[in-house]
């Protein structure tokens, strides 16, 4: 009996190995996933399918800034070695399109301003010397905290960061176009099992359920005061907490950023598509939901005793943080404000630890 079971297990393992080899040899998984965003509207063209992350950045995609391209890992920013050099402090930035760096600046005009991750590294280079602090931008268009946690596990943690900056809260409360929220495993052993399974391109292909897409960018159900969100408030809090715990367990200091909202301007009210896609009946309901998720960010920061950097409470300069028709994405000045405030917080921490001297 035991011999038969043993033979059956050996046969199963050999079959799986053969199938795994076949998938890798023929790129069957990538052909099955296809390229659903190849001909989509311009912002979505930055994405390609990924079985674990759902989607990631499209390597080589040209941005709206001249001569800037998404790098080979699908991230915005220069190519970085996975192993950081001795004496280098590394900052990982996790977020959505607000961190990636994109904005609607006119009815038919879009921009990809220099993101705060890039400006932050520039500040450190200017004041401490080039190469002392590296900032890697893992922000991706459309990401929620669900994707952010997976990005941290798959990409950021292996890069050995010393600081992990976390900024989410916009996409999480938008209406889910698939009719249900997305939820990460709640136990460490489930996370490890999932990570192990996705190392196989065969199993990754079998578990892949496609990129969530709707019809003409609209949610599947009528607008509501309380639509089903991509990530529930409870799971949003858990995702943030888990990212904080993971960062700390790998020796990195977590930092939360707020995600302030711009005013509901007359120009914004004319953008009916913006609020229709959100799934809410009115702009006020949309903003109220955002405020609830921002309150969760503040609560998690207090419970976990991590810094929460407020970036729009006392705006610097002329106070220009948003475009009149885009209340979510920081403009060029908004990114500069975020970078300056992050710089002060991280520099103070580095000085306390003795990693750097006062500039």
C-alpha positions as CSV (number, residue, x, y, z in Angstrom):
1,X,0.0,0.0,0.0
2,X,2.7,2.5,1.0
3,X,4.7,1.5,-2.1
4,X,1.6,2.3,-4.3
5,X,1.1,5.7,-2.6
6,X,4.8,6.5,-3.0
7,X,4.7,5.7,-6.7
8,X,1.6,7.8,-7.1
9,X,3.2,10.7,-5.4
10,X,6.4,10.4,-7.5
11,X,4.2,10.2,-10.7
12,X,2.3,13.3,-9.6
13,X,5.5,15.3,-8.9
14,X,7.0,14.3,-12.2
15,X,3.9,15.3,-14.1
16,X,3.8,18.7,-12.4
17,X,7.5,19.2,-13.1
18,X,6.9,18.4,-16.8
19,X,3.9,20.7,-17.0
20,X,5.9,23.5,-15.2
21,X,8.7,23.0,-17.8
22,X,6.2,23.1,-20.6
23,X,4.6,26.4,-19.4
24,X,8.0,28.0,-19.0
25,X,9.3,26.7,-22.4
26,X,6.2,27.9,-24.3
27,X,5.3,31.0,-22.2
28,X,1.8,29.5,-22.0
29,X,1.0,31.5,-18.8
30,X,1.9,34.9,-20.4
31,X,0.0,34.0,-23.6
32,X,-3.1,33.0,-21.5
33,X,-2.9,36.3,-19.5
34,X,-2.6,38.3,-22.8
35,X,-2.3,42.0,-22.9
36,X,-5.7,43.5,-22.2
37,X,-4.5,47.0,-21.7
38,X,-2.4,47.2,-24.9
39,X,-5.0,49.4,-26.6
40,X,-6.7,50.9,-23.6
41,X,-6.8,54.6,-22.7
42,X,-3.4,56.1,-22.0
43,X,-3.3,55.7,-18.2
44,X,-4.2,52.0,-18.4
45,X,-1.5,51.3,-21.0
46,X,1.0,51.6,-18.2
47,X,-0.1,48.2,-16.9
48,X,0.5,44.6,-17.8
49,X,-1.0,41.5,-16.2
50,X,0.8,39.8,-13.2
51,X,-0.7,36.7,-11.6
52,X,0.4,37.7,-8.1
53,X,0.0,41.4,-8.1
54,X,-2.9,41.4,-10.6
55,X,-1.1,44.0,-12.7
56,X,2.2,45.8,-12.6
57,X,4.0,48.5,-14.7
58,X,4.7,48.0,-18.3
59,X,8.5,47.9,-18.8
60,X,9.7,50.4,-21.4
61,X,6.5,52.4,-21.5
62,X,7.2,56.1,-22.2
63,X,5.9,58.6,-19.8
64,X,4.6,62.0,-20.6
65,X,7.9,63.6,-19.5
66,X,10.4,63.6,-22.4
67,X,12.8,60.6,-22.4
68,X,11.4,59.0,-19.3
69,X,10.4,55.3,-19.4
70,X,9.1,52.7,-17.0
71,X,12.1,50.6,-16.0
72,X,12.7,46.9,-16.6
73,X,11.0,45.9,-13.3
74,X,7.9,47.9,-14.2
75,X,8.6,50.7,-11.7
76,X,8.9,54.4,-12.2
77,X,12.5,55.5,-11.6
78,X,16.1,54.4,-12.5
79,X,17.2,50.8,-12.6
80,X,18.4,49.7,-9.2
81,X,20.4,46.6,-8.2
82,X,18.4,44.3,-5.9
83,X,21.4,44.2,-3.5
84,X,22.1,47.7,-2.1
85,X,25.6,48.9,-1.7
86,X,27.3,49.1,1.8
87,X,26.5,52.3,3.6
88,X,23.4,53.1,1.5
89,X,20.1,53.9,3.1
90,X,17.1,52.7,1.0
91,X,13.6,54.1,1.1
92,X,10.7,52.1,-0.4
93,X,7.6,54.0,-1.4
94,X,4.4,52.1,-1.7
95,X,1.3,53.6,-3.1
96,X,-1.1,54.2,-6.0
97,X,-1.1,56.6,-8.9
98,X,-0.6,59.5,-6.5
99,X,2.8,58.0,-5.7
100,X,3.5,56.8,-9.2
101,X,3.0,60.4,-10.3
102,X,0.1,61.2,-12.7
103,X,-2.5,64.0,-12.8
104,X,-5.4,65.2,-14.8
105,X,-4.6,68.9,-15.4
106,X,-7.3,69.7,-18.0
107,X,-10.4,68.1,-19.6
108,X,-8.2,66.3,-22.1
109,X,-4.8,67.0,-20.7
110,X,-2.7,64.8,-18.4
111,X,0.7,65.0,-16.9
112,X,3.2,62.8,-15.2
113,X,5.0,65.2,-12.8
114,X,8.2,64.3,-11.1
115,X,7.0,62.0,-8.2
116,X,7.8,62.8,-4.6
117,X,10.0,59.6,-4.5
118,X,12.3,61.2,-7.1
119,X,12.3,64.6,-5.4
120,X,13.0,63.0,-2.0
121,X,16.1,61.3,-3.3
122,X,17.2,64.5,-5.0
123,X,16.9,66.3,-1.6
124,X,19.1,63.8,0.1
125,X,21.7,63.9,-2.7
126,X,21.8,67.7,-2.5
127,X,22.3,67.8,1.3
128,X,24.1,64.5,2.1
129,X,25.8,63.7,-1.2
130,X,24.8,61.5,-4.1
131,X,24.2,57.9,-3.5
132,X,23.8,58.1,0.3
133,X,20.0,57.5,0.2
134,X,18.2,55.6,-2.6
135,X,14.4,55.9,-3.0
136,X,12.6,53.2,-5.0
137,X,9.1,54.1,-6.2
138,X,6.8,51.0,-6.1
139,X,3.6,53.1,-6.6
140,X,1.4,51.8,-9.3
141,X,-1.7,53.2,-11.1
142,X,-4.9,51.7,-9.7
143,X,-3.3,50.0,-6.7
144,X,-5.2,49.6,-3.4
145,X,-3.7,48.5,-0.1
146,X,-4.5,44.9,-1.2
147,X,-2.0,45.3,-4.1
148,X,0.3,47.3,-1.9
149,X,0.7,44.5,0.6
150,X,1.5,42.1,-2.1
151,X,4.0,44.5,-3.7
152,X,5.7,44.9,-0.4
153,X,6.1,41.1,0.0
154,X,7.1,40.4,-3.6
155,X,9.2,43.3,-4.6
156,X,10.1,45.8,-1.8
157,X,11.1,43.5,1.1
158,X,13.7,41.6,-1.1
159,X,15.2,45.0,-1.9
160,X,16.2,45.4,1.8
161,X,14.7,48.8,2.6
162,X,15.5,50.8,5.7
163,X,12.3,52.8,5.5
164,X,8.9,51.9,4.1
165,X,6.6,54.8,3.1
166,X,3.0,53.8,2.8
167,X,0.3,56.0,1.1
168,X,-3.1,54.5,0.2
169,X,-6.7,55.3,0.6
170,X,-8.1,56.5,-2.7
171,X,-8.8,53.4,-4.7
172,X,-9.7,51.2,-1.7
173,X,-13.1,52.9,-1.2
174,X,-14.0,53.1,-4.9
175,X,-16.8,50.8,-6.1
176,X,-15.6,47.3,-7.0
177,X,-16.4,46.7,-10.6
178,X,-16.4,42.9,-10.0
179,X,-19.1,43.3,-7.3
180,X,-17.0,42.1,-4.3
181,X,-14.0,43.3,-2.3
182,X,-10.5,41.9,-2.5
183,X,-9.0,40.4,0.6
184,X,-5.5,39.2,1.4
185,X,-4.9,36.1,3.6
186,X,-5.0,36.9,7.3
187,X,-2.5,34.4,8.6
188,X,1.3,34.2,8.0
189,X,1.2,30.6,7.0
190,X,-1.4,31.3,4.3
191,X,0.8,34.2,3.0
192,X,3.8,31.9,2.8
193,X,1.8,29.1,1.1
194,X,0.5,31.7,-1.4
195,X,4.0,33.0,-2.1
196,X,5.2,29.5,-2.6
197,X,2.4,28.6,-5.0
198,X,3.0,31.8,-7.1
199,X,6.7,30.8,-7.6
200,X,5.4,28.2,-10.0
201,X,4.3,29.6,-13.3
202,X,2.0,26.7,-13.8
203,X,0.1,27.3,-10.5
204,X,0.3,31.0,-11.0
205,X,-1.5,30.6,-14.4
206,X,-4.1,28.3,-12.8
207,X,-4.8,30.8,-10.0
208,X,-4.8,33.9,-12.2
209,X,-8.3,35.3,-12.6
210,X,-7.6,38.2,-14.9
211,X,-7.3,41.9,-14.4
212,X,-10.6,43.3,-13.1
213,X,-12.1,45.4,-15.8
214,X,-15.5,46.9,-16.3
215,X,-17.6,48.1,-19.2
216,X,-16.6,51.5,-20.4
217,X,-15.0,52.2,-17.0
218,X,-18.3,52.1,-15.2
219,X,-19.2,50.0,-12.1
220,X,-21.6,47.1,-12.7
221,X,-24.3,48.4,-10.4
222,X,-26.1,51.7,-10.0
223,X,-24.5,54.5,-8.0
224,X,-25.1,54.2,-4.2
225,X,-24.3,56.1,-1.0
226,X,-22.4,53.0,0.2
227,X,-21.2,50.9,-2.8
228,X,-19.3,47.7,-2.3
229,X,-15.6,48.9,-2.2
230,X,-12.5,47.3,-3.6
231,X,-11.2,47.0,0.0
232,X,-13.5,47.1,3.0
233,X,-12.7,49.4,5.9
234,X,-11.7,46.4,8.0
235,X,-9.4,45.0,5.4
236,X,-7.9,48.4,4.7
237,X,-6.9,48.7,8.4
238,X,-5.6,45.2,8.4
239,X,-3.6,45.7,5.2
240,X,-1.9,48.8,6.6
241,X,-1.2,47.1,9.9
242,X,0.3,44.1,8.1
243,X,2.5,46.3,6.0
244,X,3.8,48.0,9.1
245,X,4.4,44.6,10.8
246,X,6.2,43.2,7.8
247,X,8.4,46.3,7.4
248,X,9.4,46.1,11.1
249,X,10.1,42.4,11.0
250,X,12.6,43.0,8.3
251,X,14.3,45.8,10.2
252,X,12.7,48.7,8.2
253,X,11.0,51.7,9.8
254,X,7.5,52.2,8.5
255,X,6.0,55.7,7.8
256,X,2.4,56.4,6.9
257,X,1.5,59.3,4.6
258,X,-1.9,60.9,4.5
259,X,-3.8,61.2,1.2
260,X,-5.6,64.5,1.4
261,X,-8.5,65.5,-0.8
262,X,-8.8,68.6,-2.9
263,X,-11.9,70.8,-2.8
264,X,-15.0,70.1,-4.8
265,X,-14.6,72.9,-7.3
266,X,-17.1,74.0,-10.0
267,X,-14.7,72.6,-12.6
268,X,-14.7,69.2,-10.8
269,X,-18.5,69.0,-10.6
270,X,-18.5,69.1,-14.4
271,X,-16.5,65.9,-14.5
272,X,-19.5,63.6,-14.2
273,X,-17.5,60.6,-15.4
274,X,-15.1,61.0,-12.5
275,X,-17.8,60.5,-9.8
276,X,-19.8,58.0,-11.9
277,X,-16.8,55.7,-12.0
278,X,-16.4,56.1,-8.3
279,X,-19.7,54.4,-7.7
280,X,-21.1,57.1,-5.4
281,X,-24.3,59.1,-6.0
282,X,-22.8,62.5,-5.2
283,X,-19.3,64.1,-4.8
284,X,-20.1,64.7,-1.2
285,X,-20.6,60.9,-0.6
286,X,-17.4,60.2,-2.4
287,X,-15.5,62.6,-0.2
288,X,-17.1,61.4,3.0
289,X,-16.0,57.8,2.2
290,X,-12.5,59.1,1.6
291,X,-12.5,60.9,4.9
292,X,-13.5,57.6,6.6
293,X,-10.6,55.8,5.1
294,X,-8.2,58.6,6.1
295,X,-9.5,58.3,9.6
296,X,-8.6,54.6,9.5
297,X,-5.1,55.6,8.4
298,X,-4.7,57.9,11.4
299,X,-6.1,55.3,13.8
300,X,-3.7,52.6,12.5
301,X,-0.8,55.0,12.9
302,X,-1.7,55.7,16.5
303,X,-2.3,52.0,17.3
304,X,1.0,50.9,15.7
305,X,2.9,54.0,17.0
306,X,4.3,54.9,13.6
307,X,4.7,58.4,12.1
308,X,1.8,59.8,10.1
309,X,3.0,62.7,8.0
310,X,0.3,65.2,7.2
311,X,1.1,66.8,3.9
312,X,-1.7,69.3,3.4
313,X,-2.5,70.7,6.8
314,X,-0.3,73.8,6.3
315,X,0.4,74.1,2.7
316,X,3.7,75.6,1.8
317,X,4.3,78.3,-0.9
318,X,1.1,79.2,-2.8
319,X,-0.7,76.2,-1.5
320,X,-1.1,74.6,-5.0
321,X,-1.4,70.9,-4.2
322,X,-4.1,69.8,-6.6
323,X,-5.4,70.6,-10.1
324,X,-8.9,72.2,-10.1
325,X,-10.4,69.1,-11.7
326,X,-8.4,66.4,-9.9
327,X,-9.0,66.2,-6.1
328,X,-6.9,63.1,-5.6
329,X,-3.5,63.4,-7.4
330,X,-0.9,65.9,-6.2
331,X,0.4,68.2,-8.9
332,X,4.1,69.2,-9.2
333,X,3.9,71.5,-6.1
334,X,2.0,68.8,-4.2
335,X,4.8,66.3,-4.8
336,X,7.4,68.8,-3.8
337,X,5.5,69.4,-0.5
338,X,5.4,65.6,0.2
339,X,9.1,65.2,-0.6
340,X,10.1,68.0,1.8
341,X,8.1,66.7,4.7
342,X,9.3,63.2,4.1
343,X,12.8,64.4,3.9
344,X,12.6,66.1,7.3
345,X,11.1,63.0,9.0
346,X,13.6,60.5,7.5
347,X,16.6,62.8,8.1
348,X,15.7,63.2,11.8
349,X,15.5,59.4,12.1
350,X,18.8,58.9,10.4
351,X,20.5,61.4,12.6
352,X,19.0,59.9,15.8
353,X,20.4,56.5,14.7
354,X,23.8,57.9,13.9
355,X,23.5,56.8,10.3
356,X,24.2,60.3,9.0
357,X,25.4,63.6,10.5
358,X,23.6,66.9,10.3
359,X,23.9,68.3,6.7
